[in-house]
Amino acid sequence: MWLFSRKGPSGFSASSTAEEVTQGIDGTGLTAIVTGASSGIGTETARVLALRGVHVIMAVRNMAAGKDVREAIVKEIPSAKVDAMELDVSSLASVRKFASEYNSQGRPLNILMTGNGNNKHRYNSFGAYGQSKLANILHAKELAKHLKEDGVNITANSLHPGSIVTNLFRYNGILRGFCNTVGKLVLKNIPQGAATTCYVALHPQVQGVSGEYFSDSNIYKPNSQGQNMELAKKLWDFSMNLVK
């Protein structure tokens, strides 16, 4: 439950749920690929999008869990169009090898890679998580710029779902204990955590909007790093080198 929240320009707030922000919206004819759909906010995102008529493809690493989620959604929503697709992450090994060689030449890697053996900085899980979220924002902005330059009618945005009571901190005893007690009073629940994703995916207010960052189902201004287009280009160029 989110105790303290005010509605933003969109009419929604941190306490809004995924069903509330998509109420009355018909997503028939749309297709959505949802990663991490086998648990938490990924499952709720898939369920609500399917509820609104969207054809949902769940990209999961655990196909057994994915199939269980699909069956649960179809049982609740008989008309739902939901498929499960295995997400292959085996190619990450070659990316890590390239990154390690890249970093050994003394070239900067702190944008994406913080835990490989050649990195002079000590790995920090919270720092790495923060960097990955910054990379999401910068990548979406740069991708939106490229799409616009190419005249392609595709939008790209990034979002922050909020602080949510999920199993994300299941391996950290202190944080898990906080989430299971005080966290339930001040953190979002799963339906609230999936709201911004569903809002950006379906709501007419977002039609044609690209390169923006959303939080609590409203456009939100990120920090200075998140608005640094020079840094976004560096990330883009670095990423392109990784996949050549």
C-alpha positions as CSV (number, residue, x, y, z in Angstrom):
1,M,0.0,0.0,0.0
2,W,1.3,3.5,-0.9
3,L,0.3,5.8,1.9
4,F,1.4,9.1,0.6
5,S,0.7,10.0,-3.0
6,R,-0.9,12.7,-5.1
7,K,-2.3,12.5,-8.6
8,G,-0.2,13.9,-11.4
9,P,-1.2,15.5,-14.7
10,S,-2.2,12.1,-16.1
11,G,-4.8,11.7,-13.3
12,F,-3.0,8.8,-11.8
13,S,-0.6,8.4,-8.8
14,A,1.7,6.0,-7.1
15,S,-1.3,4.2,-5.6
16,S,-3.0,3.6,-9.0
17,T,-3.1,0.0,-10.1
18,A,-2.5,-1.5,-13.5
19,E,-6.2,-2.3,-13.9
20,E,-7.1,1.3,-13.0
21,V,-4.8,3.0,-15.4
22,T,-6.1,0.8,-18.3
23,Q,-9.8,0.9,-17.4
24,G,-11.9,1.1,-20.5
25,I,-9.0,0.7,-22.9
26,D,-9.4,-1.8,-25.7
27,G,-6.0,-3.3,-26.7
28,T,-7.4,-5.7,-29.3
29,G,-5.0,-6.0,-32.3
30,L,-1.9,-5.1,-30.3
31,T,0.9,-7.5,-29.4
32,A,3.2,-7.1,-26.4
33,I,6.3,-9.0,-25.5
34,V,6.7,-9.0,-21.7
35,T,10.0,-10.1,-20.2
36,G,10.2,-11.5,-16.7
37,A,6.5,-12.5,-17.0
38,S,6.8,-15.6,-14.8
39,S,6.6,-13.7,-11.5
40,G,5.9,-10.4,-9.8
41,I,5.1,-7.3,-11.7
42,G,5.9,-9.1,-15.0
43,T,3.1,-11.6,-14.3
44,E,0.6,-8.8,-13.4
45,T,1.6,-6.8,-16.5
46,A,1.0,-9.8,-18.7
47,R,-2.4,-10.5,-17.0
48,V,-3.7,-6.9,-17.3
49,L,-2.6,-6.5,-20.9
50,A,-4.3,-9.8,-21.7
51,L,-7.4,-8.5,-19.8
52,R,-7.5,-5.5,-22.2
53,G,-7.4,-7.7,-25.3
54,V,-3.6,-7.5,-26.0
55,H,-1.9,-10.6,-27.5
56,V,0.8,-11.2,-24.9
57,I,4.0,-13.0,-25.6
58,M,5.8,-13.9,-22.3
59,A,9.6,-14.0,-22.8
60,V,10.8,-16.2,-19.9
61,R,13.9,-18.2,-18.9
62,N,11.9,-20.8,-17.0
63,M,9.4,-22.3,-19.5
64,A,7.7,-24.4,-16.9
65,A,7.0,-21.3,-14.8
66,G,5.9,-19.4,-17.9
67,K,3.4,-22.1,-18.9
68,D,2.0,-22.1,-15.3
69,V,1.4,-18.4,-15.5
70,R,-0.1,-18.7,-19.0
71,E,-2.5,-21.3,-17.7
72,A,-3.5,-19.2,-14.7
73,I,-4.2,-16.1,-16.9
74,V,-6.3,-18.1,-19.4
75,K,-8.2,-19.7,-16.6
76,E,-9.1,-16.3,-15.3
77,I,-9.6,-14.7,-18.7
78,P,-10.8,-17.4,-21.2
79,S,-10.5,-15.0,-24.1
80,A,-6.9,-14.1,-23.4
81,K,-4.3,-14.5,-26.1
82,V,-1.1,-15.5,-24.3
83,D,2.0,-17.4,-25.4
84,A,5.2,-18.3,-23.7
85,M,8.6,-17.9,-25.4
86,E,11.9,-19.1,-24.0
87,L,14.4,-16.2,-23.5
88,D,17.8,-17.4,-24.6
89,V,20.6,-15.7,-22.5
90,S,23.4,-18.0,-23.6
91,S,24.8,-15.3,-26.0
92,L,25.7,-13.2,-22.9
93,A,28.8,-15.3,-22.6
94,S,30.3,-13.9,-25.7
95,V,29.3,-10.4,-24.7
96,R,31.1,-10.8,-21.3
97,K,34.2,-12.1,-23.1
98,F,34.3,-9.1,-25.5
99,A,33.7,-6.7,-22.6
100,S,36.5,-8.2,-20.6
101,E,38.9,-7.8,-23.5
102,Y,37.6,-4.3,-24.1
103,N,38.2,-3.3,-20.5
104,S,41.7,-4.8,-20.3
105,Q,42.8,-2.2,-22.9
106,G,42.0,0.5,-20.3
107,R,38.8,1.7,-22.1
108,P,35.8,2.7,-19.9
109,L,33.3,0.0,-19.0
110,N,31.5,1.5,-16.1
111,I,28.3,2.2,-18.1
112,L,27.3,-1.5,-18.4
113,M,29.9,-3.8,-17.0
114,T,30.8,-3.5,-13.3
115,G,31.5,-7.0,-12.2
116,N,33.9,-8.6,-14.6
117,G,37.3,-9.8,-13.5
118,N,39.3,-7.1,-15.2
119,N,37.3,-4.2,-13.7
120,K,39.5,-2.2,-11.3
121,H,36.4,-1.2,-9.3
122,R,35.0,-3.5,-6.6
123,Y,31.6,-4.9,-7.6
124,N,28.6,-3.4,-5.8
125,S,25.2,-4.9,-6.4
126,F,23.3,-1.7,-5.7
127,G,25.7,0.3,-7.8
128,A,25.3,-2.1,-10.7
129,Y,21.6,-2.1,-10.4
130,G,21.6,1.7,-10.5
131,Q,23.8,1.8,-13.5
132,S,21.5,-0.7,-15.4
133,K,18.5,1.6,-14.7
134,L,20.4,4.7,-15.9
135,A,21.4,2.7,-19.0
136,N,17.7,1.9,-19.7
137,I,16.8,5.6,-19.6
138,L,19.7,6.7,-21.8
139,H,19.2,3.9,-24.3
140,A,15.5,4.7,-24.7
141,K,16.3,8.4,-25.3
142,E,19.0,7.6,-27.9
143,L,16.8,4.9,-29.6
144,A,13.9,7.4,-29.8
145,K,16.2,9.9,-31.5
146,H,17.3,7.3,-34.1
147,L,13.8,6.2,-34.8
148,K,12.7,9.8,-35.3
149,E,15.6,10.5,-37.7
150,D,14.7,7.4,-39.7
151,G,11.1,8.5,-39.9
152,V,9.9,5.3,-38.2
153,N,6.6,5.4,-36.5
154,I,7.8,3.6,-33.3
155,T,8.1,5.1,-29.9
156,A,10.7,4.2,-27.2
157,N,10.3,5.2,-23.5
158,S,11.7,4.1,-20.2
159,L,10.0,3.9,-16.8
160,H,10.5,3.3,-13.1
161,P,7.8,1.0,-11.6
162,G,8.5,2.2,-8.1
163,S,9.7,0.5,-4.9
164,I,7.7,-2.7,-4.7
165,V,7.1,-5.6,-2.3
166,T,8.4,-8.5,-4.5
167,N,10.9,-11.3,-4.2
168,L,13.7,-9.1,-5.6
169,F,15.4,-9.0,-2.2
170,R,14.9,-12.6,-1.3
171,Y,18.6,-13.1,-0.9
172,N,19.1,-10.1,1.4
173,G,17.8,-11.0,4.9
174,I,17.7,-7.4,6.2
175,L,15.9,-6.0,3.2
176,R,13.6,-9.0,3.0
177,G,12.6,-8.5,6.6
178,F,11.9,-4.8,6.0
179,C,9.8,-5.6,2.9
180,N,7.8,-8.1,4.9
181,T,7.0,-5.7,7.7
182,V,7.3,-2.0,7.4
183,G,7.6,-2.3,3.6
184,K,4.0,-3.4,3.2
185,L,2.9,0.0,4.6
186,V,5.1,2.3,2.5
187,L,6.0,0.3,-0.6
188,K,3.8,-0.5,-3.6
189,N,2.1,-3.8,-4.0
190,I,2.4,-5.7,-7.3
191,P,-0.8,-4.3,-9.0
192,Q,0.5,-0.8,-8.2
193,G,4.0,-1.8,-9.4
194,A,2.7,-2.9,-12.8
195,A,0.7,0.3,-13.3
196,T,3.2,2.5,-15.0
197,T,4.2,-0.3,-17.5
198,C,0.6,-0.9,-18.5
199,Y,0.0,2.9,-18.6
200,V,2.9,3.5,-21.0
201,A,1.9,0.5,-23.1
202,L,-1.8,1.3,-23.6
203,H,-3.0,4.7,-22.5
204,P,-4.0,7.1,-25.2
205,Q,-2.2,9.9,-23.3
206,V,1.1,8.3,-24.3
207,Q,0.3,7.9,-28.0
208,G,3.1,9.4,-30.1
209,V,5.2,10.2,-27.0
210,S,8.8,9.0,-27.3
211,G,12.1,9.4,-25.5
212,E,10.5,10.2,-22.1
213,Y,10.9,8.7,-18.7
214,F,7.8,7.8,-16.7
215,S,7.2,7.2,-13.0
216,D,3.9,6.7,-11.1
217,S,2.1,6.7,-14.5
218,N,3.3,10.3,-15.2
219,I,6.2,11.8,-17.2
220,Y,9.0,12.3,-14.8
221,K,12.2,14.3,-15.2
222,P,15.3,12.1,-14.5
223,N,18.5,13.4,-12.9
224,S,21.1,15.2,-14.9
225,Q,22.8,12.0,-16.0
226,G,19.5,10.6,-17.3
227,Q,19.2,13.7,-19.5
228,N,22.8,13.7,-20.8
229,M,22.5,13.0,-24.5
230,E,26.3,12.9,-25.0
231,L,26.4,10.0,-22.4
232,A,23.4,8.4,-24.2
233,K,25.4,8.4,-27.5
234,K,28.4,6.9,-25.9
235,L,26.3,4.1,-24.4
236,W,24.7,3.6,-27.9
237,D,28.0,3.4,-29.7
238,F,29.5,1.1,-27.0
239,S,26.4,-1.2,-27.3
240,M,26.7,-1.3,-31.1
241,N,30.3,-2.4,-30.7
242,L,29.3,-5.2,-28.4
243,V,26.9,-6.7,-30.9
244,K,28.9,-6.4,-34.1
